[in-house]
Amino acid sequence: MAIRSPILNVMVNAALKTSRALVRDFGEVEQLQVSQKGPADFVSTADLQAERTLKRELGRARPDYGFLTEEGEPVPAADGKHRWIVDPLDGTLNFLHGLPHFAISIALEREGEIIAAVVHDPLRNETFLAEKGQGAFLNDRRLRVSARRRLNEAVIATGIPFKAHADHQAYLAMLASVMAEVAGVRRYGSAALDLAWLAAGRYDGFWEIGLSPWDFAAGILLVREAGGFVSEVGGGHKMLESGSVLAANDHLHLPLGNLLRSRENSSKSP
């Protein structure tokens, strides 16, 4: 991407400004003030500061756009069309435990459709970005999903539901089915990076249930613009409403989906 659009420049600059404080705080993670939001779900001063920075930078550039964020209340769009969907720290649990795998995720939605996306990994200094119809990129390198055709050669990423989130029995049935058919399953704890890495060809597929829109909105566009397919695990296309995501390259999306759906359905049979 030799020339970035003005909106992508706004998004990348906001992510980079936010990342500096996260890198600093990660180095002092043991000193962070941490409060418990719910079962296995934490928020730190780092989350809150990162969200303030993102909202300030994005709001300054586009004051009429709305916001959907993890920590704050939704803000309606004054223009009635555009909304930022933001996760200032995807992988909070990793961050708080000193695990170096987390990201900033920013998506721009226009009338219900994701049209621009940025996922930034502060520690690796990798910025994944995409704009509808313009392709997906890692920094300035064009991305393409992997070309693997067989499940037994594929590495599949996933996220494990925690505590009261999602249906554990359904998930475990799907995991057992996938484990028996693929080369490997990986769980790193950041859906935003899982989808970005899928777009980069590092993974061949990904699925997770019980997600929130800010976890994966940017990743949807990254995968699609890199030539991949994204749907709900059940095959629908209301991912932002359901929190169910299945993504893969064009060869593996259907067989992986069939595998997951067969076990999901059998786990619900009496």
Summary of the structure (lengths in Angstrom):
residues: 270
radius of gyration: 17.8
end to end distance: 52.4
largest distance: 56.3
contacts: 955
relative contact order: 0.14
helix: 38%
strand: 26%
